[in-house]
Amino acid sequence: MRHFLILTTMLLLMVHAPLHADSKDTPVATGELLKDFVHPPVNFSPGAESNSEARKYQGIPTIERTPGGRLWAGWYAGPINEDRFNYVMAAISDDDGNTWSDLKFVINPDGDGPRRASDPCFWLDPSGKLWLFWWMNGGGLNVTMSITTENPDAVNPNWTEPRALFPGVMINKPIVTKNGEWLMPAAIWRQDDSCRVMVSKDQGRTWALRGAANVPANRRNCDEPMLVERQDGSLWLLVRTSSYGIGDSVSTDAGRTWTEVKDHLQQTTSRFHIQRLASGNLLLIKHNGIDERARGRNHLTAYLSADDGKSWKGGLLLDARDTVSYPDATQAPDGTIYVIYDWNRADEKHILLTTFTEADVLAGKYQSSKARQRVLINHATGVNSKPWLKKQRVTSLNKHETAAVLLKKPGAQLEPVNGEIRDIKLGE
């Protein structure tokens, strides 16, 4: 029998009260976010509609590690591509990522659309509670949702009902500042002040808009912002931009005001990952050299900074293949770093795990006892007939290695950015 968690009408109507925020934070009336919407179900007994053969597209993964050592992985998929049919799913590993379960649950708002669930993000808060955030959009909705469990290591964890948090898409992990505030990076794509910083002062029960950074109009893309609290107390926001790669902005007043987003590091237009490690160093995962623009989504590489991003050391090549993308990471108490990413979302449809240590990054090679590459978390087997999703590969020399599988220069490249809307980039 299938079991569902249903977001009830009562839940939709009860959350019109203002959030707990100071005079400089803007409350969000979350009840309005889901007006006229009745349920985003969490299906704990997923069936044939989301099995391996049904998934013809999957990617955009997330990972987190529980206090008991369980790994939770999430991603989203669909029968075609990035569109109104997308749904979020999760799997677990109880042997440090060596083997993975079948799907533990699927979140599919309404099956055939127009609403979709995508861009999941697992996060373990300071109390040990596991959060799953995801974006629900389409049919007039544009909202970050969440469920939580206080027993993520249990055989059958007890999850809360889905809850709307705030408008916009949140794809990257929150941070907890030195003063105990939770700050969440969110985005309203292609608008002024699109990179938003949401704040919670009550451990996620309520959220408010703290401030926003503006991406210049000619650099706006999918944003996908990430936050770092620097050692001097300032906040550093990094954001995906078009044409250049990674832009940045700084706030010196706890996120209320921000400098204009400016070009910071070159890379292909894609998601990156940055986080503070237990050592105090920053971990950055991006494509290619530290300030090098890749031709495509390949050469996913990890770097470390001991000076809050002023300089970067190391350079551990995680995966050189084309169409590797969208890293997310977490760290175990023993220092092991777990990175999840996808490979070829419409063809191979692999969700992959790599593990390493800071010493591996500095050495530029996998050498520690914790090092593993390309551990398969999940492989969907559905066949996608969309011809524009496939590209010809050739073997070509690359300055990073003796030989690599690379793309020829395309005549044009389509990149999904939201639903069925795509950017068209002319080739060389």
C-alpha positions as CSV (number, residue, x, y, z in Angstrom):
1,M,0.0,0.0,0.0
2,R,1.2,3.4,-0.8
3,H,1.4,6.0,1.9
4,F,1.2,9.7,1.4
5,L,1.9,12.8,3.4
6,I,-0.7,15.4,2.4
7,L,-0.3,19.1,2.8
8,T,-3.8,19.8,4.2
9,T,-6.1,22.7,3.6
10,M,-5.6,23.6,7.3
11,L,-1.9,23.9,6.8
12,L,-2.4,26.2,3.8
13,L,-4.7,28.5,5.8
14,M,-2.9,28.7,9.1
15,V,0.4,30.4,8.0
16,H,-0.7,33.9,7.3
17,A,0.8,35.3,10.5
18,P,3.9,37.5,10.0
19,L,7.3,35.9,10.7
20,H,9.5,36.7,13.6
21,A,11.9,39.3,12.2
22,D,13.4,42.5,13.2
23,S,12.4,45.8,11.6
24,K,15.0,45.3,8.9
25,D,13.8,41.9,7.8
26,T,10.7,41.5,5.6
27,P,8.2,38.9,6.7
28,V,6.8,36.3,4.3
29,A,3.1,35.3,4.5
30,T,3.7,31.7,3.5
31,G,0.0,30.9,3.3
32,E,-0.2,33.0,0.1
33,L,2.5,30.9,-1.5
34,L,0.3,27.9,-1.9
35,K,-3.0,29.6,-2.5
36,D,-5.4,27.2,-4.3
37,F,-2.9,24.3,-4.1
38,V,-4.0,21.3,-2.2
39,H,-1.1,18.8,-2.0
40,P,2.5,18.0,-2.8
41,P,2.5,14.3,-1.8
42,V,5.5,12.5,-0.5
43,N,5.1,8.9,-1.7
44,F,7.0,6.4,0.4
45,S,6.0,3.5,-1.8
46,P,6.9,4.7,-5.3
47,G,5.7,2.5,-8.2
48,A,6.3,2.0,-11.9
49,E,5.7,5.6,-12.8
50,S,9.1,6.5,-11.3
51,N,11.1,3.3,-11.7
52,S,14.4,3.2,-13.5
53,E,12.8,2.5,-16.9
54,A,10.4,5.5,-16.5
55,R,13.2,7.9,-15.8
56,K,14.6,9.2,-19.1
57,Y,16.3,12.2,-17.6
58,Q,17.8,12.7,-14.1
59,G,20.4,14.8,-12.4
60,I,20.9,17.9,-10.1
61,P,21.8,15.8,-7.0
62,T,22.3,16.6,-3.3
63,I,23.9,14.7,-0.4
64,E,24.1,14.8,3.4
65,R,25.5,12.6,6.2
66,T,23.6,11.9,9.4
67,P,25.0,11.7,12.9
68,G,24.8,7.9,12.7
69,G,26.7,7.8,9.4
70,R,23.9,7.3,7.0
71,L,24.2,9.0,3.7
72,W,21.1,10.5,2.1
73,A,21.2,11.3,-1.7
74,G,18.5,13.2,-3.6
75,W,18.0,14.3,-7.2
76,Y,15.2,14.9,-9.6
77,A,14.1,13.1,-12.8
78,G,11.4,13.0,-15.4
79,P,10.1,11.1,-18.5
80,I,11.5,13.7,-20.9
81,N,13.7,16.5,-19.7
82,E,13.5,19.6,-17.4
83,D,9.8,20.2,-17.7
84,R,6.4,20.1,-15.9
85,F,6.7,16.3,-15.3
86,N,9.7,16.5,-12.9
87,Y,9.8,14.9,-9.5
88,V,12.2,14.6,-6.6
89,M,13.5,11.3,-5.2
90,A,15.9,10.0,-2.5
91,A,18.0,7.0,-1.7
92,I,20.2,6.0,1.3
93,S,23.5,4.2,2.0
94,D,24.3,2.6,5.4
95,D,27.8,1.4,4.3
96,D,29.5,4.8,3.7
97,G,28.3,5.0,0.2
98,N,29.5,1.7,-1.2
99,T,26.0,0.5,-1.9
100,W,22.7,2.3,-2.2
101,S,19.1,1.6,-1.6
102,D,16.2,1.7,-4.1
103,L,14.2,4.9,-4.0
104,K,13.0,5.6,-0.4
105,F,10.4,8.2,-1.5
106,V,9.3,10.3,-4.4
107,I,7.8,13.9,-4.4
108,N,5.6,14.5,-7.4
109,P,3.2,17.5,-7.0
110,D,0.6,16.6,-9.6
111,G,1.9,13.9,-12.0
112,D,1.2,15.3,-15.4
113,G,1.8,18.9,-14.4
114,P,1.7,21.8,-14.7
115,R,3.6,21.8,-11.4
116,R,6.9,20.2,-10.9
117,A,9.3,19.3,-8.1
118,S,13.0,19.9,-8.7
119,D,16.3,21.2,-7.3
120,P,16.4,19.2,-4.1
121,C,18.8,20.0,-1.2
122,F,19.5,17.8,1.8
123,W,20.9,19.6,4.9
124,L,21.6,18.5,8.5
125,D,20.9,21.3,10.9
126,P,23.0,21.8,14.2
127,S,20.4,19.8,16.2
128,G,20.8,16.8,14.0
129,K,17.5,17.3,12.2
130,L,17.6,16.4,8.5
131,W,15.9,18.8,6.1
132,L,15.0,18.2,2.5
133,F,14.3,21.4,0.6
134,W,13.0,21.5,-3.0
135,W,11.6,23.9,-5.5
136,M,8.0,23.7,-6.6
137,N,7.1,25.7,-9.6
138,G,4.6,25.9,-12.5
139,G,1.0,26.6,-12.6
140,G,1.6,30.0,-11.0
141,L,3.8,28.7,-8.2
142,N,7.4,29.5,-7.5
143,V,8.1,28.4,-3.9
144,T,10.8,26.6,-1.8
145,M,9.3,23.7,0.1
146,S,10.6,21.5,2.9
147,I,10.1,18.3,4.9
148,T,12.2,17.3,8.0
149,T,12.9,14.3,10.1
150,E,14.4,14.1,13.6
151,N,15.4,10.5,13.3
152,P,17.1,10.2,9.9
153,D,19.0,7.1,11.0
154,A,15.9,5.1,11.7
155,V,14.7,2.2,9.5
156,N,11.6,4.3,8.7
157,P,12.2,7.9,9.6
158,N,9.2,10.0,10.6
159,W,9.0,12.9,8.1
160,T,6.9,16.1,8.7
161,E,4.3,17.2,6.2
162,P,5.5,19.4,3.3
163,R,5.7,23.1,4.2
164,A,6.1,26.2,2.0
165,L,8.9,28.4,3.2
166,F,9.3,31.4,0.8
167,P,9.1,32.4,-2.8
168,G,11.9,31.5,-5.1
169,V,14.3,28.6,-5.7
170,M,16.8,27.4,-3.1
171,I,19.2,24.7,-4.5
172,N,22.2,25.1,-2.1
173,K,22.7,24.4,1.6
174,P,22.0,27.1,4.2
175,I,24.7,28.3,6.6
176,V,24.6,29.0,10.3
177,T,26.3,32.2,11.3
178,K,28.4,32.9,14.4
179,N,25.4,34.6,16.0
180,G,23.2,31.6,15.4
181,E,21.1,32.9,12.5
182,W,20.3,30.6,9.7
183,L,20.9,32.2,6.3
184,M,19.4,30.6,3.2
185,P,20.5,31.6,-0.4
186,A,17.5,31.8,-2.7
187,A,16.8,33.3,-6.2
188,I,14.2,34.8,-8.3
189,W,15.7,34.3,-11.7
190,R,16.4,37.2,-14.1
191,Q,15.0,39.9,-12.0
192,D,16.6,42.9,-10.2
193,D,17.9,41.9,-6.8
194,S,17.4,38.3,-7.7
195,C,19.9,36.8,-5.3
196,R,18.0,36.8,-2.0
197,V,19.1,36.0,1.5
198,M,16.4,34.5,3.7
199,V,16.9,34.5,7.5
200,S,15.5,32.4,10.3
201,K,16.1,33.2,14.0
202,D,14.1,30.3,15.3
203,Q,15.8,27.2,13.8
204,G,13.8,27.2,10.6
205,R,10.3,27.6,12.0
206,T,9.8,31.0,10.3
207,W,11.7,32.8,7.6
208,A,12.1,36.4,6.5
209,L,13.8,38.3,3.6
210,R,17.0,39.8,5.0
211,G,18.4,41.4,1.8
212,A,19.3,40.7,-1.8
213,A,22.2,41.1,-4.3
214,N,21.7,42.4,-7.8
215,V,23.2,40.6,-10.8
216,P,23.8,42.9,-13.8
217,A,21.2,42.3,-16.5
218,N,23.8,41.1,-19.0
219,R,25.1,38.5,-16.5
220,R,21.8,37.0,-15.2
221,N,21.3,33.3,-15.5
222,C,20.0,30.7,-13.0
223,D,21.8,32.4,-10.1
224,E,22.1,29.3,-7.8
225,P,23.8,31.4,-5.1
226,M,25.9,30.1,-2.2
227,L,26.9,31.8,1.0
228,V,30.0,31.9,3.1
229,E,30.6,33.7,6.4
230,R,34.1,35.0,6.4
231,Q,36.4,35.1,9.4
232,D,36.0,38.8,9.7
233,G,32.2,38.4,10.0
234,S,31.4,39.6,6.5
235,L,29.2,37.5,4.2
236,W,30.4,36.4,0.8
237,L,27.8,35.4,-1.8
238,L,28.9,33.6,-5.0
239,V,26.5,33.2,-7.9
240,R,26.3,31.5,-11.3
241,T,26.4,34.0,-14.1
242,S,26.1,33.9,-17.8
243,S,29.1,34.5,-20.1
244,Y,31.7,34.7,-17.2
245,G,30.9,31.9,-14.8
246,I,31.0,32.9,-11.1
247,G,30.2,36.3,-9.8
248,D,30.4,37.5,-6.2
249,S,29.0,40.1,-3.8
250,V,29.9,41.1,-0.2
251,S,27.7,42.2,2.8
252,T,29.2,43.8,5.9
253,D,25.8,44.3,7.7
254,A,24.7,40.7,8.2
255,G,23.2,40.4,4.7
256,R,20.9,43.4,4.6
257,T,22.8,45.3,1.9
258,W,25.1,43.9,-0.8
259,T,27.6,45.1,-3.3
260,E,26.7,44.8,-7.0
261,V,27.5,41.3,-8.2
262,K,30.8,41.4,-10.2
263,D,32.8,38.9,-12.2
264,H,34.9,36.8,-9.9
265,L,36.1,33.4,-11.3
266,Q,35.7,32.1,-14.8
267,Q,34.1,28.8,-15.5
268,T,31.5,27.3,-17.8
269,T,27.9,28.4,-17.0
270,S,27.0,25.8,-14.4
271,R,26.5,25.2,-10.8
272,F,29.6,25.1,-8.5
273,H,29.9,24.3,-4.8
274,I,31.6,26.1,-1.9
275,Q,31.6,25.4,1.8
276,R,33.5,25.9,5.0
277,L,35.2,22.7,6.2
278,A,35.8,21.7,9.8
279,S,39.5,22.8,9.4
280,G,38.4,26.3,8.7
281,N,39.5,26.0,5.0
282,L,37.1,26.7,2.2
283,L,36.3,23.9,-0.3
284,L,35.5,25.0,-3.9
285,I,34.4,22.6,-6.6
286,K,34.2,24.0,-10.1
287,H,34.9,23.1,-13.7
288,N,38.5,23.3,-14.9
289,G,41.3,25.6,-13.6
290,I,40.6,27.9,-10.7
291,D,40.1,30.9,-13.1
292,E,39.7,29.1,-16.4
293,R,36.6,28.9,-18.5
294,A,35.9,25.4,-19.7
295,R,34.5,24.7,-23.1
296,G,31.7,22.7,-21.5
297,R,30.8,20.9,-18.3
298,N,33.9,18.8,-17.8
299,H,37.0,18.6,-15.6
300,L,35.1,18.9,-12.3
301,T,37.9,19.9,-9.9
302,A,38.3,20.6,-6.1
303,Y,40.3,23.4,-4.6
304,L,41.1,24.6,-1.0
305,S,41.6,28.1,0.4
306,A,43.1,29.0,3.8
307,D,42.5,32.7,3.4
308,D,38.8,33.0,2.8
309,G,39.0,32.7,-1.0
310,K,41.8,35.2,-1.7
311,S,43.9,32.4,-3.0
312,W,43.3,28.7,-3.9
313,K,45.6,25.7,-3.6
314,G,45.6,22.1,-4.9
315,G,43.4,21.0,-7.7
316,L,42.0,17.4,-7.4
317,L,40.4,16.4,-10.7
318,L,37.2,14.6,-9.7
319,D,36.0,13.7,-13.2
320,A,37.3,14.8,-16.6
321,R,34.4,13.6,-18.7
322,D,32.1,15.8,-20.5
323,T,28.6,16.4,-19.1
324,V,29.7,16.0,-15.5
325,S,28.0,18.7,-13.4
326,Y,26.2,20.1,-10.4
327,P,28.3,19.1,-7.4
328,D,27.0,19.1,-3.8
329,A,29.1,18.1,-0.8
330,T,29.2,17.3,2.9
331,Q,31.9,16.3,5.4
332,A,32.2,13.5,8.0
333,P,33.6,14.1,11.5
334,D,36.8,12.2,10.4
335,G,37.4,14.8,7.7
336,T,36.2,12.7,4.7
337,I,34.6,14.9,2.0
338,Y,31.7,13.4,0.1
339,V,30.8,14.9,-3.3
340,I,27.8,13.9,-5.3
341,Y,27.3,15.0,-9.0
342,D,25.6,13.9,-12.2
343,W,26.9,12.6,-15.5
344,N,25.0,12.8,-18.8
345,R,21.5,13.5,-17.5
346,A,19.7,12.4,-20.7
347,D,21.9,9.4,-21.8
348,E,23.8,7.5,-19.1
349,K,21.8,9.3,-16.4
350,H,24.3,8.5,-13.6
351,I,24.3,9.9,-10.1
352,L,27.8,9.5,-8.8
353,L,29.8,9.8,-5.5
354,T,33.4,10.6,-5.0
355,T,35.2,10.8,-1.6
356,F,38.5,12.3,-0.6
357,T,40.4,14.3,2.0
358,E,41.9,17.8,2.1
359,A,45.3,16.2,1.7
360,D,44.1,14.6,-1.5
361,V,43.1,18.1,-2.8
362,L,46.4,19.6,-1.9
363,A,48.3,16.7,-3.5
364,G,46.2,16.9,-6.6
365,K,45.6,13.2,-6.7
366,Y,43.6,10.5,-4.9
367,Q,46.0,9.0,-2.5
368,S,44.4,8.7,1.0
369,S,42.6,5.6,2.3
370,K,39.3,7.5,2.1
371,A,39.6,8.2,-1.6
372,R,37.1,6.7,-4.0
373,Q,36.0,7.8,-7.5
374,R,32.8,7.4,-9.6
375,V,30.9,5.3,-7.1
376,L,27.5,4.7,-8.7
377,I,24.6,5.8,-6.6
378,N,21.9,5.4,-9.2
379,H,21.5,4.8,-12.9
380,A,18.2,5.4,-14.7
381,T,17.6,3.2,-17.8
382,G,14.8,5.0,-19.7
383,V,15.7,5.8,-23.3
384,N,15.3,9.4,-24.3
385,S,14.4,9.9,-27.9
386,K,14.9,13.7,-27.9
387,P,17.7,14.1,-30.5
388,W,18.9,17.5,-29.2
389,L,19.8,15.8,-25.9
390,K,22.5,13.8,-27.5
391,K,25.9,15.0,-28.7
392,Q,28.7,13.3,-30.6
393,R,31.9,12.6,-28.7
394,V,35.4,12.3,-30.0
395,T,38.8,11.4,-28.4
396,S,41.0,14.5,-28.2
397,L,44.1,15.6,-26.4
398,N,43.5,18.0,-23.5
399,K,46.1,20.0,-21.5
400,H,44.9,18.4,-18.3
401,E,45.7,14.8,-19.3
402,T,47.0,12.7,-22.1
403,A,43.6,12.0,-23.6
404,A,40.0,12.7,-22.7
405,V,36.5,12.3,-24.1
406,L,35.6,15.7,-25.2
407,L,32.9,17.4,-27.3
408,K,33.6,18.8,-30.7
409,K,32.8,22.5,-31.0
410,P,29.0,22.5,-31.5
411,G,27.2,24.4,-34.1
412,A,24.8,25.5,-31.4
413,Q,24.2,24.3,-27.9
414,L,20.8,24.3,-26.1
415,E,20.9,24.6,-22.3
416,P,17.7,24.1,-20.2
417,V,17.3,26.9,-17.7
418,N,13.7,26.6,-16.5
419,G,11.1,24.1,-17.6
420,E,11.0,24.0,-21.4
421,I,12.7,27.4,-21.8
422,R,16.3,27.1,-23.2
423,D,19.2,29.4,-24.0
424,I,20.7,29.0,-27.4
425,K,24.5,29.4,-27.6
426,L,26.1,29.7,-30.9
427,G,29.1,27.5,-31.5
428,E,32.6,28.5,-32.7
